Amino acid sequence: CPKCKSPYWSVPPKTEQPYEDFRAVVQRTLQGAGRALTWTEIRDRAGLRQKFPNNRWVHRMEQDIGLVREKTTNGNTLWTLREES
C-alpha cells in the first residue's frame, strides 16, 4: 500500500474458526483424553491456534456439550465433560 507502506495490504485477514468446528474439536479432544485437561493441553493435542479460548464460546460449550471447568489449588483450570446420567 503506497500510503501505509504495508506489504500485506492486499492479503485478506485470516478467518476465524467457526464455533461449531471449535466445539467439535474440544469435545473430541476431551472425550479421547479420558481425564481432565488444561486449556494448554487441549490446544496442543488438538492443534488449535488460540492462545486463549473465546470466553463466550466457553460459556456456550458449558450449555451445549456439558463442559465443566474446575480450578485446582495450584491455580490451573481443568476442563472436562459432564457425565451423562
Summary of the structure (lengths in Angstrom):
residues: 85
radius of gyration: 16.9
end to end distance: 58.6
largest distance: 62.2
contacts: 166
relative contact order: 0.17
helix: 39%
strand: 13%
